[in-house]
Amino acid sequence: MYRPKNTQERILHRLKIVQGHLGKVIGMVESDQYCIDVIHQSQAVQRALEEADAVILENHLKTCVVDHIKKGNVKVSTEEVMKVFRKSA
């Protein structure tokens, strides 16, 4: 089983999974597959994107946010992260 070594590899791995799922959804629509099957595959795309987003956010929190806080930019960093959550709600 493939184990990504670093954050960038983890993100790219997850995005490639998304790409594969999306390709399957497109193929299913093009071949007029059963709607519920298409929806299930589409949901897999969405879950895979959410997983990729989680890895990206985790990396951001561990790197950029920590750096901003160390420089005294707590408010800016907090507002930035909160905007992400408000958009997803």
PyMOL Python script that loads the backbone (N, CA, C, O; Angstrom):
from pymol import cmd

cmd.read_pdbstr("""\
ATOM      1  N   MET A   1       0.843  -1.178   0.000  1.00  0.00           N
ATOM      2  CA  MET A   1       0.000   0.000   0.000  1.00  0.00           C
ATOM      3  C   MET A   1       0.890   1.245   0.000  1.00  0.00           C
ATOM      4  O   MET A   1       1.906   1.302   0.693  1.00  0.00           O
ATOM      5  N   TYR A   2       0.489   2.227  -0.785  1.00  0.00           N
ATOM      6  CA  TYR A   2       1.247   3.481  -0.911  1.00  0.00           C
ATOM      7  C   TYR A   2       1.061   4.337   0.336  1.00  0.00           C
ATOM      8  O   TYR A   2      -0.065   4.556   0.780  1.00  0.00           O
ATOM      9  N   ARG A   3       2.151   4.812   0.891  1.00  0.00           N
ATOM     10  CA  ARG A   3       2.124   5.702   2.049  1.00  0.00           C
ATOM     11  C   ARG A   3       2.846   6.996   1.688  1.00  0.00           C
ATOM     12  O   ARG A   3       4.072   7.013   1.580  1.00  0.00           O
ATOM     13  N   PRO A   4       2.087   8.086   1.500  1.00  0.00           N
ATOM     14  CA  PRO A   4       2.743   9.363   1.195  1.00  0.00           C
ATOM     15  C   PRO A   4       3.719   9.752   2.299  1.00  0.00           C
ATOM     16  O   PRO A   4       3.455   9.539   3.483  1.00  0.00           O
ATOM     17  N   LYS A   5       4.847  10.324   1.895  1.00  0.00           N
ATOM     18  CA  LYS A   5       5.916  10.631   2.842  1.00  0.00           C
ATOM     19  C   LYS A   5       5.764  11.996   3.513  1.00  0.00           C
ATOM     20  O   LYS A   5       6.064  12.138   4.698  1.00  0.00           O
ATOM     21  N   ASN A   6       5.304  12.997   2.769  1.00  0.00           N
ATOM     22  CA  ASN A   6       5.209  14.333   3.341  1.00  0.00           C
ATOM     23  C   ASN A   6       3.846  14.936   3.024  1.00  0.00           C
ATOM     24  O   ASN A   6       3.020  14.322   2.347  1.00  0.00           O
ATOM     25  N   THR A   7       3.630  16.129   3.516  1.00  0.00           N
ATOM     26  CA  THR A   7       2.317  16.768   3.367  1.00  0.00           C
ATOM     27  C   THR A   7       1.949  16.976   1.915  1.00  0.00           C
ATOM     28  O   THR A   7       0.817  16.693   1.524  1.00  0.00           O
ATOM     29  N   GLN A   8       2.868  17.462   1.109  1.00  0.00           N
ATOM     30  CA  GLN A   8       2.557  17.687  -0.296  1.00  0.00           C
ATOM     31  C   GLN A   8       2.172  16.381  -0.979  1.00  0.00           C
ATOM     32  O   GLN A   8       1.224  16.347  -1.763  1.00  0.00           O
ATOM     33  N   GLU A   9       2.891  15.318  -0.690  1.00  0.00           N
ATOM     34  CA  GLU A   9       2.552  14.016  -1.271  1.00  0.00           C
ATOM     35  C   GLU A   9       1.179  13.550  -0.796  1.00  0.00           C
ATOM     36  O   GLU A   9       0.410  12.978  -1.569  1.00  0.00           O
ATOM     37  N   ARG A  10       0.873  13.798   0.484  1.00  0.00           N
ATOM     38  CA  ARG A  10      -0.446  13.415   1.009  1.00  0.00           C
ATOM     39  C   ARG A  10      -1.554  14.168   0.283  1.00  0.00           C
ATOM     40  O   ARG A  10      -2.572  13.585  -0.091  1.00  0.00           O
ATOM     41  N   ILE A  11      -1.346  15.465   0.087  1.00  0.00           N
ATOM     42  CA  ILE A  11      -2.355  16.285  -0.594  1.00  0.00           C
ATOM     43  C   ILE A  11      -2.513  15.822  -2.042  1.00  0.00           C
ATOM     44  O   ILE A  11      -3.633  15.621  -2.513  1.00  0.00           O
ATOM     45  N   LEU A  12      -1.412  15.658  -2.733  1.00  0.00           N
ATOM     46  CA  LEU A  12      -1.480  15.221  -4.133  1.00  0.00           C
ATOM     47  C   LEU A  12      -2.115  13.839  -4.254  1.00  0.00           C
ATOM     48  O   LEU A  12      -2.887  13.592  -5.181  1.00  0.00           O
ATOM     49  N   HIS A  13      -1.800  12.946  -3.335  1.00  0.00           N
ATOM     50  CA  HIS A  13      -2.388  11.610  -3.343  1.00  0.00           C
ATOM     51  C   HIS A  13      -3.909  11.700  -3.235  1.00  0.00           C
ATOM     52  O   HIS A  13      -4.637  11.056  -3.991  1.00  0.00           O
ATOM     53  N   ARG A  14      -4.372  12.505  -2.288  1.00  0.00           N
ATOM     54  CA  ARG A  14      -5.823  12.654  -2.107  1.00  0.00           C
ATOM     55  C   ARG A  14      -6.477  13.309  -3.329  1.00  0.00           C
ATOM     56  O   ARG A  14      -7.568  12.906  -3.733  1.00  0.00           O
ATOM     57  N   LEU A  15      -5.826  14.302  -3.913  1.00  0.00           N
ATOM     58  CA  LEU A  15      -6.398  14.964  -5.091  1.00  0.00           C
ATOM     59  C   LEU A  15      -6.433  14.027  -6.293  1.00  0.00           C
ATOM     60  O   LEU A  15      -7.341  14.116  -7.119  1.00  0.00           O
ATOM     61  N   LYS A  16      -5.473  13.148  -6.397  1.00  0.00           N
ATOM     62  CA  LYS A  16      -5.492  12.163  -7.484  1.00  0.00           C
ATOM     63  C   LYS A  16      -6.622  11.160  -7.286  1.00  0.00           C
ATOM     64  O   LYS A  16      -7.205  10.675  -8.256  1.00  0.00           O
ATOM     65  N   ILE A  17      -6.929  10.852  -6.037  1.00  0.00           N
ATOM     66  CA  ILE A  17      -8.094  10.011  -5.754  1.00  0.00           C
ATOM     67  C   ILE A  17      -9.357  10.726  -6.219  1.00  0.00           C
ATOM     68  O   ILE A  17     -10.229  10.119  -6.842  1.00  0.00           O
ATOM     69  N   VAL A  18      -9.452  12.023  -5.911  1.00  0.00           N
ATOM     70  CA  VAL A  18     -10.594  12.834  -6.365  1.00  0.00           C
ATOM     71  C   VAL A  18     -10.689  12.786  -7.881  1.00  0.00           C
ATOM     72  O   VAL A  18     -11.765  12.572  -8.440  1.00  0.00           O
ATOM     73  N   GLN A  19      -9.568  12.984  -8.534  1.00  0.00           N
ATOM     74  CA  GLN A  19      -9.529  12.986  -9.991  1.00  0.00           C
ATOM     75  C   GLN A  19     -10.037  11.661 -10.555  1.00  0.00           C
ATOM     76  O   GLN A  19     -10.797  11.640 -11.523  1.00  0.00           O
ATOM     77  N   GLY A  20      -9.615  10.569  -9.947  1.00  0.00           N
ATOM     78  CA  GLY A  20     -10.079   9.254 -10.406  1.00  0.00           C
ATOM     79  C   GLY A  20     -11.569   9.072 -10.216  1.00  0.00           C
ATOM     80  O   GLY A  20     -12.258   8.587 -11.113  1.00  0.00           O
ATOM     81  N   HIS A  21     -12.072   9.458  -9.051  1.00  0.00           N
ATOM     82  CA  HIS A  21     -13.513   9.362  -8.799  1.00  0.00           C
ATOM     83  C   HIS A  21     -14.297  10.241  -9.769  1.00  0.00           C
ATOM     84  O   HIS A  21     -15.325   9.824 -10.302  1.00  0.00           O
ATOM     85  N   LEU A  22     -13.807  11.457  -9.993  1.00  0.00           N
ATOM     86  CA  LEU A  22     -14.510  12.374 -10.888  1.00  0.00           C
ATOM     87  C   LEU A  22     -14.535  11.832 -12.311  1.00  0.00           C
ATOM     88  O   LEU A  22     -15.551  11.928 -13.000  1.00  0.00           O
ATOM     89  N   GLY A  23     -13.423  11.267 -12.747  1.00  0.00           N
ATOM     90  CA  GLY A  23     -13.398  10.643 -14.074  1.00  0.00           C
ATOM     91  C   GLY A  23     -14.432   9.543 -14.195  1.00  0.00           C
ATOM     92  O   GLY A  23     -15.070   9.384 -15.235  1.00  0.00           O
ATOM     93  N   LYS A  24     -14.590   8.789 -13.127  1.00  0.00           N
ATOM     94  CA  LYS A  24     -15.593   7.728 -13.138  1.00  0.00           C
ATOM     95  C   LYS A  24     -16.998   8.315 -13.212  1.00  0.00           C
ATOM     96  O   LYS A  24     -17.849   7.795 -13.933  1.00  0.00           O
ATOM     97  N   VAL A  25     -17.248   9.398 -12.469  1.00  0.00           N
ATOM     98  CA  VAL A  25     -18.571  10.041 -12.514  1.00  0.00           C
ATOM     99  C   VAL A  25     -18.864  10.526 -13.932  1.00  0.00           C
ATOM    100  O   VAL A  25     -19.955  10.302 -14.456  1.00  0.00           O
ATOM    101  N   ILE A  26     -17.906  11.177 -14.538  1.00  0.00           N
ATOM    102  CA  ILE A  26     -18.093  11.678 -15.911  1.00  0.00           C
ATOM    103  C   ILE A  26     -18.393  10.523 -16.851  1.00  0.00           C
ATOM    104  O   ILE A  26     -19.315  10.606 -17.664  1.00  0.00           O
ATOM    105  N   GLY A  27     -17.625   9.452 -16.747  1.00  0.00           N
ATOM    106  CA  GLY A  27     -17.866   8.275 -17.592  1.00  0.00           C
ATOM    107  C   GLY A  27     -19.243   7.673 -17.364  1.00  0.00           C
ATOM    108  O   GLY A  27     -19.905   7.236 -18.306  1.00  0.00           O
ATOM    109  N   MET A  28     -19.665   7.656 -16.117  1.00  0.00           N
ATOM    110  CA  MET A  28     -20.990   7.110 -15.797  1.00  0.00           C
ATOM    111  C   MET A  28     -22.095   7.952 -16.414  1.00  0.00           C
ATOM    112  O   MET A  28     -23.068   7.415 -16.943  1.00  0.00           O
ATOM    113  N   VAL A  29     -21.945   9.274 -16.347  1.00  0.00           N
ATOM    114  CA  VAL A  29     -22.954  10.154 -16.938  1.00  0.00           C
ATOM    115  C   VAL A  29     -22.959   9.991 -18.458  1.00  0.00           C
ATOM    116  O   VAL A  29     -24.019   9.912 -19.078  1.00  0.00           O
ATOM    117  N   GLU A  30     -21.770   9.940 -19.048  1.00  0.00           N
ATOM    118  CA  GLU A  30     -21.669   9.783 -20.502  1.00  0.00           C
ATOM    119  C   GLU A  30     -22.279   8.465 -20.983  1.00  0.00           C
ATOM    120  O   GLU A  30     -22.818   8.391 -22.087  1.00  0.00           O
ATOM    121  N   SER A  31     -22.191   7.433 -20.154  1.00  0.00           N
ATOM    122  CA  SER A  31     -22.741   6.138 -20.563  1.00  0.00           C
ATOM    123  C   SER A  31     -24.136   5.898 -19.992  1.00  0.00           C
ATOM    124  O   SER A  31     -24.651   4.781 -20.015  1.00  0.00           O
ATOM    125  N   ASP A  32     -24.732   6.973 -19.481  1.00  0.00           N
ATOM    126  CA  ASP A  32     -26.123   6.946 -19.026  1.00  0.00           C
ATOM    127  C   ASP A  32     -26.361   5.886 -17.948  1.00  0.00           C
ATOM    128  O   ASP A  32     -27.323   5.121 -18.010  1.00  0.00           O
ATOM    129  N   GLN A  33     -25.463   5.860 -16.961  1.00  0.00           N
ATOM    130  CA  GLN A  33     -25.588   4.919 -15.842  1.00  0.00           C
ATOM    131  C   GLN A  33     -26.769   5.305 -14.953  1.00  0.00           C
ATOM    132  O   GLN A  33     -27.291   6.417 -15.030  1.00  0.00           O
ATOM    133  N   TYR A  34     -27.163   4.382 -14.130  1.00  0.00           N
ATOM    134  CA  TYR A  34     -28.264   4.568 -13.189  1.00  0.00           C
ATOM    135  C   TYR A  34     -27.963   5.757 -12.273  1.00  0.00           C
ATOM    136  O   TYR A  34     -26.875   5.851 -11.704  1.00  0.00           O
ATOM    137  N   CYS A  35     -28.932   6.660 -12.137  1.00  0.00           N
ATOM    138  CA  CYS A  35     -28.737   7.928 -11.415  1.00  0.00           C
ATOM    139  C   CYS A  35     -28.218   7.743  -9.993  1.00  0.00           C
ATOM    140  O   CYS A  35     -27.318   8.465  -9.564  1.00  0.00           O
ATOM    141  N   ILE A  36     -28.767   6.796  -9.269  1.00  0.00           N
ATOM    142  CA  ILE A  36     -28.351   6.586  -7.884  1.00  0.00           C
ATOM    143  C   ILE A  36     -26.888   6.147  -7.823  1.00  0.00           C
ATOM    144  O   ILE A  36     -26.160   6.538  -6.911  1.00  0.00           O
ATOM    145  N   ASP A  37     -26.462   5.348  -8.780  1.00  0.00           N
ATOM    146  CA  ASP A  37     -25.054   4.945  -8.831  1.00  0.00           C
ATOM    147  C   ASP A  37     -24.152   6.151  -9.096  1.00  0.00           C
ATOM    148  O   ASP A  37     -23.063   6.258  -8.532  1.00  0.00           O
ATOM    149  N   VAL A  38     -24.613   7.049  -9.955  1.00  0.00           N
ATOM    150  CA  VAL A  38     -23.849   8.275 -10.242  1.00  0.00           C
ATOM    151  C   VAL A  38     -23.749   9.131  -8.983  1.00  0.00           C
ATOM    152  O   VAL A  38     -22.686   9.663  -8.667  1.00  0.00           O
ATOM    153  N   ILE A  39     -24.858   9.256  -8.274  1.00  0.00           N
ATOM    154  CA  ILE A  39     -24.859  10.045  -7.037  1.00  0.00           C
ATOM    155  C   ILE A  39     -23.895   9.452  -6.017  1.00  0.00           C
ATOM    156  O   ILE A  39     -23.154  10.189  -5.367  1.00  0.00           O
ATOM    157  N   HIS A  40     -23.896   8.132  -5.871  1.00  0.00           N
ATOM    158  CA  HIS A  40     -22.974   7.496  -4.921  1.00  0.00           C
ATOM    159  C   HIS A  40     -21.524   7.794  -5.291  1.00  0.00           C
ATOM    160  O   HIS A  40     -20.699   8.078  -4.422  1.00  0.00           O
ATOM    161  N   GLN A  41     -21.226   7.730  -6.554  1.00  0.00           N
ATOM    162  CA  GLN A  41     -19.856   8.023  -6.978  1.00  0.00           C
ATOM    163  C   GLN A  41     -19.535   9.504  -6.785  1.00  0.00           C
ATOM    164  O   GLN A  41     -18.421   9.852  -6.394  1.00  0.00           O
ATOM    165  N   SER A  42     -20.496  10.366  -7.053  1.00  0.00           N
ATOM    166  CA  SER A  42     -20.312  11.801  -6.834  1.00  0.00           C
ATOM    167  C   SER A  42     -20.065  12.089  -5.357  1.00  0.00           C
ATOM    168  O   SER A  42     -19.243  12.940  -5.016  1.00  0.00           O
ATOM    169  N   GLN A  43     -20.763  11.393  -4.497  1.00  0.00           N
ATOM    170  CA  GLN A  43     -20.548  11.558  -3.062  1.00  0.00           C
ATOM    171  C   GLN A  43     -19.139  11.126  -2.667  1.00  0.00           C
ATOM    172  O   GLN A  43     -18.543  11.708  -1.761  1.00  0.00           O
ATOM    173  N   ALA A  44     -18.611  10.122  -3.331  1.00  0.00           N
ATOM    174  CA  ALA A  44     -17.235   9.694  -3.077  1.00  0.00           C
ATOM    175  C   ALA A  44     -16.261  10.809  -3.454  1.00  0.00           C
ATOM    176  O   ALA A  44     -15.259  11.018  -2.771  1.00  0.00           O
ATOM    177  N   VAL A  45     -16.558  11.525  -4.547  1.00  0.00           N
ATOM    178  CA  VAL A  45     -15.728  12.668  -4.957  1.00  0.00           C
ATOM    179  C   VAL A  45     -15.749  13.727  -3.854  1.00  0.00           C
ATOM    180  O   VAL A  45     -14.707  14.253  -3.465  1.00  0.00           O
ATOM    181  N   GLN A  46     -16.929  14.027  -3.365  1.00  0.00           N
ATOM    182  CA  GLN A  46     -17.063  15.048  -2.332  1.00  0.00           C
ATOM    183  C   GLN A  46     -16.333  14.666  -1.052  1.00  0.00           C
ATOM    184  O   GLN A  46     -15.677  15.506  -0.437  1.00  0.00           O
ATOM    185  N   ARG A  47     -16.441  13.405  -0.648  1.00  0.00           N
ATOM    186  CA  ARG A  47     -15.719  12.945   0.549  1.00  0.00           C
ATOM    187  C   ARG A  47     -14.213  13.034   0.347  1.00  0.00           C
ATOM    188  O   ARG A  47     -13.481  13.451   1.244  1.00  0.00           O
ATOM    189  N   ALA A  48     -13.759  12.641  -0.833  1.00  0.00           N
ATOM    190  CA  ALA A  48     -12.323  12.699  -1.115  1.00  0.00           C
ATOM    191  C   ALA A  48     -11.822  14.143  -1.105  1.00  0.00           C
ATOM    192  O   ALA A  48     -10.719  14.406  -0.627  1.00  0.00           O
ATOM    193  N   LEU A  49     -12.617  15.079  -1.624  1.00  0.00           N
ATOM    194  CA  LEU A  49     -12.250  16.497  -1.566  1.00  0.00           C
ATOM    195  C   LEU A  49     -12.207  16.996  -0.126  1.00  0.00           C
ATOM    196  O   LEU A  49     -11.309  17.750   0.249  1.00  0.00           O
ATOM    197  N   GLU A  50     -13.178  16.575   0.675  1.00  0.00           N
ATOM    198  CA  GLU A  50     -13.185  16.969   2.083  1.00  0.00           C
ATOM    199  C   GLU A  50     -11.929  16.460   2.793  1.00  0.00           C
ATOM    200  O   GLU A  50     -11.353  17.164   3.623  1.00  0.00           O
ATOM    201  N   GLU A  51     -11.512  15.247   2.468  1.00  0.00           N
ATOM    202  CA  GLU A  51     -10.302  14.689   3.066  1.00  0.00           C
ATOM    203  C   GLU A  51      -9.068  15.482   2.625  1.00  0.00           C
ATOM    204  O   GLU A  51      -8.177  15.747   3.431  1.00  0.00           O
ATOM    205  N   ALA A  52      -9.021  15.856   1.355  1.00  0.00           N
ATOM    206  CA  ALA A  52      -7.906  16.677   0.862  1.00  0.00           C
ATOM    207  C   ALA A  52      -7.909  18.032   1.568  1.00  0.00           C
ATOM    208  O   ALA A  52      -6.857  18.519   1.983  1.00  0.00           O
ATOM    209  N   ASP A  53      -9.076  18.634   1.703  1.00  0.00           N
ATOM    210  CA  ASP A  53      -9.182  19.918   2.401  1.00  0.00           C
ATOM    211  C   ASP A  53      -8.690  19.804   3.841  1.00  0.00           C
ATOM    212  O   ASP A  53      -8.027  20.709   4.347  1.00  0.00           O
ATOM    213  N   ALA A  54      -9.012  18.699   4.497  1.00  0.00           N
ATOM    214  CA  ALA A  54      -8.597  18.507   5.883  1.00  0.00           C
ATOM    215  C   ALA A  54      -7.072  18.451   5.998  1.00  0.00           C
ATOM    216  O   ALA A  54      -6.497  19.018   6.927  1.00  0.00           O
ATOM    217  N   VAL A  55      -6.425  17.772   5.061  1.00  0.00           N
ATOM    218  CA  VAL A  55      -4.962  17.696   5.080  1.00  0.00           C
ATOM    219  C   VAL A  55      -4.356  19.082   4.831  1.00  0.00           C
ATOM    220  O   VAL A  55      -3.391  19.474   5.488  1.00  0.00           O
ATOM    221  N   ILE A  56      -4.929  19.813   3.883  1.00  0.00           N
ATOM    222  CA  ILE A  56      -4.431  21.164   3.578  1.00  0.00           C
ATOM    223  C   ILE A  56      -4.617  22.077   4.786  1.00  0.00           C
ATOM    224  O   ILE A  56      -3.705  22.820   5.148  1.00  0.00           O
ATOM    225  N   LEU A  57      -5.787  22.025   5.408  1.00  0.00           N
ATOM    226  CA  LEU A  57      -6.045  22.867   6.578  1.00  0.00           C
ATOM    227  C   LEU A  57      -5.115  22.498   7.730  1.00  0.00           C
ATOM    228  O   LEU A  57      -4.573  23.379   8.398  1.00  0.00           O
ATOM    229  N   GLU A  58      -4.931  21.211   7.963  1.00  0.00           N
ATOM    230  CA  GLU A  58      -4.024  20.779   9.025  1.00  0.00           C
ATOM    231  C   GLU A  58      -2.618  21.336   8.797  1.00  0.00           C
ATOM    232  O   GLU A  58      -1.977  21.832   9.724  1.00  0.00           O
ATOM    233  N   ASN A  59      -2.155  21.248   7.565  1.00  0.00           N
ATOM    234  CA  ASN A  59      -0.836  21.778   7.232  1.00  0.00           C
ATOM    235  C   ASN A  59      -0.782  23.291   7.461  1.00  0.00           C
ATOM    236  O   ASN A  59       0.192  23.811   8.005  1.00  0.00           O
ATOM    237  N   HIS A  60      -1.829  23.981   7.046  1.00  0.00           N
ATOM    238  CA  HIS A  60      -1.886  25.432   7.222  1.00  0.00           C
ATOM    239  C   HIS A  60      -1.824  25.803   8.702  1.00  0.00           C
ATOM    240  O   HIS A  60      -1.107  26.724   9.091  1.00  0.00           O
ATOM    241  N   LEU A  61      -2.583  25.077   9.520  1.00  0.00           N
ATOM    242  CA  LEU A  61      -2.590  25.356  10.955  1.00  0.00           C
ATOM    243  C   LEU A  61      -1.217  25.115  11.584  1.00  0.00           C
ATOM    244  O   LEU A  61      -0.770  25.883  12.435  1.00  0.00           O
ATOM    245  N   LYS A  62      -0.561  24.048  11.156  1.00  0.00           N
ATOM    246  CA  LYS A  62       0.737  23.686  11.737  1.00  0.00           C
ATOM    247  C   LYS A  62       1.878  24.579  11.250  1.00  0.00           C
ATOM    248  O   LYS A  62       2.918  24.662  11.902  1.00  0.00           O
ATOM    249  N   THR A  63       1.694  25.240  10.122  1.00  0.00           N
ATOM    250  CA  THR A  63       2.787  26.036   9.560  1.00  0.00           C
ATOM    251  C   THR A  63       2.442  27.523   9.556  1.00  0.00           C
ATOM    252  O   THR A  63       2.957  28.278  10.381  1.00  0.00           O
ATOM    253  N   CYS A  64       1.601  27.938   8.663  1.00  0.00           N
ATOM    254  CA  CYS A  64       1.302  29.358   8.477  1.00  0.00           C
ATOM    255  C   CYS A  64       0.683  29.995   9.720  1.00  0.00           C
ATOM    256  O   CYS A  64       1.092  31.081  10.131  1.00  0.00           O
ATOM    257  N   VAL A  65      -0.298  29.326  10.314  1.00  0.00           N
ATOM    258  CA  VAL A  65      -0.973  29.905  11.476  1.00  0.00           C
ATOM    259  C   VAL A  65       0.009  30.028  12.638  1.00  0.00           C
ATOM    260  O   VAL A  65       0.045  31.056  13.314  1.00  0.00           O
ATOM    261  N   VAL A  66       0.792  29.001  12.868  1.00  0.00           N
ATOM    262  CA  VAL A  66       1.785  29.065  13.941  1.00  0.00           C
ATOM    263  C   VAL A  66       2.750  30.220  13.693  1.00  0.00           C
ATOM    264  O   VAL A  66       3.087  30.963  14.614  1.00  0.00           O
ATOM    265  N   ASP A  67       3.188  30.365  12.457  1.00  0.00           N
ATOM    266  CA  ASP A  67       4.101  31.459  12.106  1.00  0.00           C
ATOM    267  C   ASP A  67       3.445  32.814  12.345  1.00  0.00           C
ATOM    268  O   ASP A  67       4.073  33.719  12.895  1.00  0.00           O
ATOM    269  N   HIS A  68       2.179  32.960  11.931  1.00  0.00           N
ATOM    270  CA  HIS A  68       1.463  34.225  12.138  1.00  0.00           C
ATOM    271  C   HIS A  68       1.339  34.543  13.630  1.00  0.00           C
ATOM    272  O   HIS A  68       1.542  35.684  14.045  1.00  0.00           O
ATOM    273  N   ILE A  69       1.008  33.540  14.422  1.00  0.00           N
ATOM    274  CA  ILE A  69       0.847  33.750  15.859  1.00  0.00           C
ATOM    275  C   ILE A  69       2.175  34.176  16.487  1.00  0.00           C
ATOM    276  O   ILE A  69       2.215  35.081  17.320  1.00  0.00           O
ATOM    277  N   LYS A  70       3.252  33.517  16.081  1.00  0.00           N
ATOM    278  CA  LYS A  70       4.570  33.879  16.601  1.00  0.00           C
ATOM    279  C   LYS A  70       4.929  35.328  16.271  1.00  0.00           C
ATOM    280  O   LYS A  70       5.647  35.985  17.024  1.00  0.00           O
ATOM    281  N   LYS A  71       4.420  35.819  15.133  1.00  0.00           N
ATOM    282  CA  LYS A  71       4.689  37.195  14.719  1.00  0.00           C
ATOM    283  C   LYS A  71       3.672  38.177  15.282  1.00  0.00           C
ATOM    284  O   LYS A  71       3.740  39.375  15.005  1.00  0.00           O
ATOM    285  N   GLY A  72       2.724  37.669  16.076  1.00  0.00           N
ATOM    286  CA  GLY A  72       1.736  38.550  16.698  1.00  0.00           C
ATOM    287  C   GLY A  72       0.508  38.823  15.855  1.00  0.00           C
ATOM    288  O   GLY A  72      -0.268  39.722  16.179  1.00  0.00           O
ATOM    289  N   ASN A  73       0.310  38.075  14.786  1.00  0.00           N
ATOM    290  CA  ASN A  73      -0.841  38.277  13.901  1.00  0.00           C
ATOM    291  C   ASN A  73      -1.973  37.306  14.222  1.00  0.00           C
ATOM    292  O   ASN A  73      -2.529  36.680  13.319  1.00  0.00           O
ATOM    293  N   VAL A  74      -2.310  37.180  15.480  1.00  0.00           N
ATOM    294  CA  VAL A  74      -3.324  36.223  15.915  1.00  0.00           C
ATOM    295  C   VAL A  74      -4.679  36.528  15.277  1.00  0.00           C
ATOM    296  O   VAL A  74      -5.343  35.623  14.771  1.00  0.00           O
ATOM    297  N   LYS A  75      -5.087  37.789  15.299  1.00  0.00           N
ATOM    298  CA  LYS A  75      -6.414  38.169  14.790  1.00  0.00           C
ATOM    299  C   LYS A  75      -6.546  37.849  13.308  1.00  0.00           C
ATOM    300  O   LYS A  75      -7.547  37.268  12.887  1.00  0.00           O
ATOM    301  N   VAL A  76      -5.559  38.217  12.524  1.00  0.00           N
ATOM    302  CA  VAL A  76      -5.600  37.974  11.077  1.00  0.00           C
ATOM    303  C   VAL A  76      -5.688  36.475  10.799  1.00  0.00           C
ATOM    304  O   VAL A  76      -6.486  36.033   9.972  1.00  0.00           O
ATOM    305  N   SER A  77      -4.874  35.715  11.486  1.00  0.00           N
ATOM    306  CA  SER A  77      -4.835  34.278  11.270  1.00  0.00           C
ATOM    307  C   SER A  77      -6.151  33.621  11.684  1.00  0.00           C
ATOM    308  O   SER A  77      -6.663  32.748  10.982  1.00  0.00           O
ATOM    309  N   THR A  78      -6.690  34.037  12.815  1.00  0.00           N
ATOM    310  CA  THR A  78      -7.959  33.484  13.288  1.00  0.00           C
ATOM    311  C   THR A  78      -9.083  33.802  12.320  1.00  0.00           C
ATOM    312  O   THR A  78      -9.884  32.928  11.988  1.00  0.00           O
ATOM    313  N   GLU A  79      -9.149  35.045  11.866  1.00  0.00           N
ATOM    314  CA  GLU A  79     -10.197  35.447  10.923  1.00  0.00           C
ATOM    315  C   GLU A  79     -10.095  34.662   9.617  1.00  0.00           C
ATOM    316  O   GLU A  79     -11.111  34.269   9.044  1.00  0.00           O
ATOM    317  N   GLU A  80      -8.888  34.438   9.157  1.00  0.00           N
ATOM    318  CA  GLU A  80      -8.667  33.693   7.918  1.00  0.00           C
ATOM    319  C   GLU A  80      -9.215  32.273   8.026  1.00  0.00           C
ATOM    320  O   GLU A  80      -9.906  31.798   7.125  1.00  0.00           O
ATOM    321  N   VAL A  81      -8.910  31.607   9.119  1.00  0.00           N
ATOM    322  CA  VAL A  81      -9.377  30.230   9.310  1.00  0.00           C
ATOM    323  C   VAL A  81     -10.890  30.218   9.482  1.00  0.00           C
ATOM    324  O   VAL A  81     -11.558  29.336   8.944  1.00  0.00           O
ATOM    325  N   MET A  82     -11.436  31.162  10.208  1.00  0.00           N
ATOM    326  CA  MET A  82     -12.881  31.212  10.406  1.00  0.00           C
ATOM    327  C   MET A  82     -13.626  31.426   9.091  1.00  0.00           C
ATOM    328  O   MET A  82     -14.723  30.896   8.918  1.00  0.00           O
ATOM    329  N   LYS A  83     -13.058  32.183   8.172  1.00  0.00           N
ATOM    330  CA  LYS A  83     -13.676  32.375   6.859  1.00  0.00           C
ATOM    331  C   LYS A  83     -13.827  31.061   6.119  1.00  0.00           C
ATOM    332  O   LYS A  83     -14.816  30.849   5.417  1.00  0.00           O
ATOM    333  N   VAL A  84     -12.863  30.188   6.269  1.00  0.00           N
ATOM    334  CA  VAL A  84     -12.933  28.869   5.635  1.00  0.00           C
ATOM    335  C   VAL A  84     -14.152  28.109   6.154  1.00  0.00           C
ATOM    336  O   VAL A  84     -14.903  27.518   5.378  1.00  0.00           O
ATOM    337  N   PHE A  85     -14.338  28.132   7.457  1.00  0.00           N
ATOM    338  CA  PHE A  85     -15.465  27.404   8.039  1.00  0.00           C
ATOM    339  C   PHE A  85     -16.796  28.042   7.718  1.00  0.00           C
ATOM    340  O   PHE A  85     -17.790  27.335   7.552  1.00  0.00           O
ATOM    341  N   ARG A  86     -16.846  29.353   7.626  1.00  0.00           N
ATOM    342  CA  ARG A  86     -18.099  30.027   7.272  1.00  0.00           C
ATOM    343  C   ARG A  86     -18.511  29.722   5.845  1.00  0.00           C
ATOM    344  O   ARG A  86     -19.701  29.596   5.556  1.00  0.00           O
ATOM    345  N   LYS A  87     -17.542  29.603   4.951  1.00  0.00           N
ATOM    346  CA  LYS A  87     -17.845  29.285   3.552  1.00  0.00           C
ATOM    347  C   LYS A  87     -18.379  27.864   3.412  1.00  0.00           C
ATOM    348  O   LYS A  87     -19.210  27.592   2.546  1.00  0.00           O
ATOM    349  N   SER A  88     -17.904  26.959   4.264  1.00  0.00           N
ATOM    350  CA  SER A  88     -18.312  25.565   4.137  1.00  0.00           C
ATOM    351  C   SER A  88     -19.655  25.291   4.802  1.00  0.00           C
ATOM    352  O   SER A  88     -20.247  24.232   4.594  1.00  0.00           O
ATOM    353  N   ALA A  89     -20.134  26.231   5.594  1.00  0.00           N
ATOM    354  CA  ALA A  89     -21.397  26.015   6.312  1.00  0.00           C
ATOM    355  C   ALA A  89     -22.595  26.337   5.449  1.00  0.00           C
ATOM    356  O   ALA A  89     -23.733  26.209   5.901  1.00  0.00           O
TER     357      ALA A  89
END
""", "prot")
cmd.dss("prot")
cmd.show_as("cartoon", "prot")
cmd.util.cbc("prot")
cmd.orient("prot")
